Amino acid sequence: MCIGPFAPKVPSFPAPPPPPPAPEPPPARDDPEVNAVADDVRKRRLAAKGRQSTILSGGLGDTVEANTGIKTLLGG
């Protein structure tokens, strides 16, 4: 332990910065701007779902084996 003139000095720390301002409260559900954004999101989901319903196969494509053994009038 060093006691006397050669003892280490404890540094003084600067004052902490002031806290940031409080965030604004979220908008209410009956706000017209919130309703407009919600309608836009709903319309986008419906549009995406409408296109998705036309895709009949999965990511692997059609996995059913083709029926090539039956001769038809048009196929020869």
QUIBEL-V184874 format. One record per pair of residues at least 4 apart in sequence whose C-alpha atoms are under 6 Angstrom apart, sorted by sequence separation. I is the first residue (numbers start at 1). GAP is how many residues later the second one is. D is the distance in Angstrom with one decimal. If there is no record, write none. Layout:
i=<I:I>
gap=<GAP:GAP>
d=<D:D>
This chain:
i=<3:45:57:2:57>
gap=<4:4:4:5:5>
d=<5.2:6.0:5.3:5.0:5.7>
